[in-house]
Amino acid sequence: MIALMDERLRETGKKVFIIGAGAIGIPLAAALAIHGREVVLVSARAGAKRMNFDASVRFGGEAEMVGVRIEQVPLAELRELTGTVVIAIKAHANDAVAAALASRKVRGELVVMQNGLGVERPFLSCGFDTVLRSVLYVTSQTLPDGSVEFRQIASCPLGVVAGDASRLAGCLESLTTPAFSFKEHPQIEAEVWMKTVVNAVFNSICPLLEVDNGVFARDAEAVAVARQIVAECVALAKDLGILLDEDEVMEKILAISAGSEGVMISTLQDIRAGRETEIENLNLELARIGAAATPPHELPITGSLGRLVLLKSRLKAATHSSPVP
């Protein structure tokens, strides 16, 4: 997996700041570091310390873990970020991180690398001049020892939400490696909707059933429920002028499922750890958009499953915070 250093990119000196040292941030940082890119992991957590650590990532089902040394810096220590800034935290922290970045000099594009609808709004509201959006077609999970299992299902679309479109090509060049690749997408909003519908299926059904992502490749009843969610969401998208093909969305769900047997969806990992989930930017955001449409568009299955996931996560978080008798 360790390829030769990309000398031309190394010589440009363009730095990549990745905010979020989780199941996306760590493999992205590792892939960049392996290929000679200058990369810094940035922690937005209170009390975070500057440190160097050895990240261990298994890329694409390879037998061997790849180990690479990565620098991590607290956001509180940075006054200026010159280069590409990748947002790879959970979306519920976006407001706080956008405000923290707004008080610093950010000289470069922001790449929002998260699931869900509307996750870029806090950064747009803070006035960042160039905001890009990536749609992630990967599976990734952090193992108990801190290592990460990462697999890319398809090259991740990257497009311009707002600002200087001429920066897109350079950003693609800075971020793309064989292990974690990106491609330009001129219709990023439609792709975001497509992936959000896919996530609304995986991130609700899998956590509620407590099963891995492969369930749709092996269980017809799970596929039937998935198709109901997809039908609701595709109809809503059509009402809003976003054309999605129901069969194409289902094909993508089945392809992802077939390629991720045994992989646990991030929402289930978050629930088990007592963390907040992304469900409010997925099923619940879709239901909110439907309710606000004119005329209103009901998503009874999508919304109900989302509310159950939110309830399950809150109940599990309560047990994590309760003192042990």
N, C-alpha and C positions, 0 to 999 in steps of 0.2 A: 504493500500500500504506500510506502514512502517513496514518492517520486522525486526527480531532480528539482532543485529550486528554480523557480521562474525568475531568471536573472533580470529580465526587462522590467517586471513589476517591482522587484526588489529595489532596483535602481531609481524608480520614480519616487520612492519614499512615501507613497500615499498610505496613511495609517487607517486601520479599521478599528473603531471602538464598538464593542459589542456589550450592550447593557442587558445583563441577565446571564448568570452562570448556571443555566439549567439544561434541560434535555435538548434544547435547540442551540443555545449559546455555546455550550462546551464543544459539541461536535463541529460547529461552524468555526470556532476559534482553532480547534485542533487541525481541521482540514486546511485552513489558511496558513497556520504556522508550519505545517509539514511541507507546504509548497512555497515557503520562503516569504510569505507576506508579513508585514509588520502589523501585529494585532494585539489589542489590549482588551481584556475582559473588565467590565466596569460593574461594580456592585452598588446598587442604590439602597441597600439595607443600612439602617442606622447601626452605627458601631462597627461597620465592616473595616477590616485592616488591609493595608497594602501587603501583598505577598506574591511569591512565585510558587506554583504548585504543578505537580505532574498529573496531567489529564490522561485518562485511559479510555480509549474509544474503540469499539469494534465496528468497523465500517462494512456495510453490505453483506453481512453474514460470513466475513472472513474468519478463519480459524484463530488468528492471532489478534490480540488487543494491540493497538498502536499507542505508545506512550510519548507524550510531548510536553515540554516545559512551557507554561503559559504564565504571563504576568497578569495579576488582578489588582485593580486600583479602585478605591472607594470614589464614588461620584463626588463626595464632599471635598475631595482633595483637588479636583480638576477645576480650573478656572476657564480653560479654553480647550475645545475639541476641534482640531483641524484634520479633516478627513471624512470618511464615510462613517456615519453613526447608525448602528443597527439596533433596533428596539426588539429585544427577544425575551422580554419579561411577560408575565401574565397580564392580560389587558386591564384587569381591575386596578393595577397600579399606574395606569397611563396618566391620569390627571396629575398625580404627585410628581412623576418623572418629567412630564412635559413642563411643569412649573419650574422644576429644578434646572432643567436645560435652558429654559428661557432666561434665567438669571446668569447664564454663562455665555461665552462667545462660542457659538457653533459655526465653524467655517467649513461647510460641506453639506451634503444631502443627508436627510434622515430616511432610513429604510425601515418601514414598519413590517415586522416579520411575525405576524400573529394571526390567529384564527378569528373569524367573526366579522360582523358588519359594524361599521362606524368606529372601529378601533383607532383610526387615524384622526378623529375629530379633535381630541385634546391638543395634538401637535399643530393642527391647522389653526385652532383657536389662539394658540400662542404666537402665531405669526411666522413660523419657520418658512423660509422662502422656497425650498424644494423638498417635497415629501413624496417618497416613492412607496409602493406597496408590493410586497411579495406574497404569493400564495404558496403554501408549503405542501408539497406532495412527498412527505417523508413519514416514517415511523421512528420513534425514539423513546427509549425508556432508561431511567437511571436505576442501576442495580444497587442492592444493599451495600456493596463495598464502595459505592461512589463512581464506579465506571459506567459507561454509557453504551448501550446497544443502539446503533443507528443504521437505518437503511433508507436509501433514496428510492422512491417508487418511480418518479419521473422528474425531469428537470423542472425547477420551480419558476413559474412565470413571475416577471418583475415589470412593473409599469409605473407611469407617472400619475400621481393623484393631483398634485399641484406644483407649479413652479417651472424650473428650467429643464425642459425635456432634453437638452443637449448633454446633460450630466448623466443620462441613463447609460450610454455606452461605456463610459469610464467606470461607472459603478458596477456594471456587469463584469467588466474585466477584473476589477479589484476583488470581487466576491466569488467568482466561479473557479472551482477546482474539480478534478474528476470525482472526488468523493461527495461533493455538495455543490451541485451546479444550478445555474440560473439561466433563463432565456427571456428575451424581450417579449412583452405582450402589449399590443396597442389598445386592447379592449379590457383593461384590467378590472373594471367594475363588474362586467359580466362574469369574469373568471372568479372574482371574489364571491359573487352570489353562488356560482356553481359549487365552489368549495365549501361555502357556509352551509348549503343544503346537505352536502356529503357529511360534514361535521355534525349537523343536527341529527343525522341518523346514528353515526358511530357514538357520539358523545352523550346520547340519551339512552339508546337501547343497551349498549354494552355495559355501562355502569349499573343500570337497573337490573339487568340479568346477571351481573358480575361474571361476565365472560370476556374472552379475548376478542380481538378484531376479526378473527377468522370465522366468526359465527355465521356470517352471511354467505360464506362459501360452502357451508355444510348444513344449514338449517332452512328449510323452505318457509316455515312460519315466521322466522325472523326476517326473511326477505319480504314477506307479505306486509309486515308492519313497516318496514323500511319504505316500501313502495307507497304506502299511505302518506307517510311524511313527505316524500318527494312530490307526490301529486298535489298536496296542499301548498307546498312552497313554490312549485313551478307555476301554479295558477296565480299566486300572489305576484310573483315576478312578472308574469305576463301583463297583469293589470297595471304594473308600474313601468311597462315598456321595456322590460329586460327579458329577452327571449332565451329560454332554456328548454332543452329537449329532455323529456322525462326518461326516455329510454337511454339516452346518453349519460344522464346522471346515474341511473341504475347500473349501467355498464361500468362506470368508474367505481362505484361502491363495491361491486363484485370483484373487480380487478384488485382494488386495494385490499379487500378482505382475503382474497386468495394469496396475496403476497405478504400477509402479516399474521399468519397462523401463530398463535402463542403470544403475540404482542398485546399488551394491555393499553387501552386508550388512556390518554393523559388525564381525562376526567376521573376515571376509576382510580388511577394512581393518586390523584389529589384528594379524593374522598377518603381513601384508606389512610392517607397521611394527615387528615384533618385540615387540609388547605382549602382555600377558596378555589372554585372551578371557573371555567370559561363559559358556563351555560348561559349566563345573562347576555353574552354577546352572540349567542347561537340561537337556540330554540326560543328563548324569551325575547330576544331582540326581533326575531322574525314575527313572533306573535304581536309584539308592540307595534311594529310597522304595519301589520295587517289591521290592527284595531284603529290605527290613526289614518288609514286610507279612506278615500272618498269614492264610493261608499265603503264602509268597513268590510274587511275581508277576514273571516274567521279561520283560525288554524287550530281546531280543537285538539287534534292528536299531537301535533308538534308542540303546542303550548302546554298541554297537560303533562306530557312526558318531561318537558323542561322544568315545570314546577315540581314534579316528583324528584328530579335530580337535585334541584336546589334544596328541597326539604331534606333529602337524604344527606347531602353534604353538610347542612347546618346541624342535623342531629349527630352526625359523626364528629363534627368539630366540637360540639358540646361535650362529648365523651372524652375527647383529647384534652380539653381544658379543665375537666372536673378533677379534683384532687383524688388520689388513690386512697381508698379507705385503709 
